[in-house]
Amino acid sequence: MTHPLDRPVWNALTGRQADLALREGDAVRLRPDVGVFVAGKDAGSTDDLQAICARYPGAGSLEAEGSPLAGWMPPGVAPTLNAVLAQMVATTVTSGPSVDWTALGEADAKDIYDLAMLTNPGPFRPRTFDFGGYIGVREQGRLIAMAGTRLRVEGFSEVSAVCTHPDHRGRGLASALMRVVIGHILDEGDACFLHAFADRAATISLYRSLGFEIRQRIVYTTFA
């Protein structure tokens, strides 16, 4: 496999986002305060993968279905999650309602983390917002919706951390924020990608309405 998105974690953490990575021989792991992702160079790097997972537990992988490291886990460790995701790509963005938004950063760290813990948009850690590109909607000072970016590989940037407070759902805030993030990525010259659980038809339909199409299936595995 040679496409950058076939191995998004390895290609991001040995490329554009190497500054967020810890390394153990032929294995890399995202800083634990930023996220969970780990990857090895190839099927021969399992010893290094095992070592880095032991040093920094709570890891997870994203690998193309059917590839040598898809579903790999350290020996004797049970998965905390083993799921198939739909990897989707967009090179354009559809039009839709706009929303008043603000850029989010260091000063918003607690609000970002609190909203993520409430809504569970995916693996999230106190410094996940270090991936950058975070924007949000506030009402009466309260952060009620947000979206951001995550992995960046050659030619592609991932839309992630899309969530809305339960009291404010149904207003189109997530879609509006996603359109802004997608637009920023496209303006930078990248295409966009994201991951959705493959069995969540409604979510995939929403992403299609924004301009995304399924590219391939990805195995997402997390372990203690």
ZILINNOR-V979521 format. One line per field, one symbol per residue. phi: phi as a letter, one per 30 degrees, with the letter a starting at -180 (. if undefined). Layout:
phi = ???
This chain:
phi = .bdeddbddedddcbdbddcccbbhcbbbeeedcacdbacdaddcddddddddddbdicabbbeeidecdidbeeiccdcabbcccdbbbcbbddaecbdbbdcaedcedddddddddchdkebbecedddjidbaccbhicdcaaaabbdbbeibbcdahdabeedbdicidddddddddeedddddjcdcbabbedccdddddddddcjdbdcacbccbbad
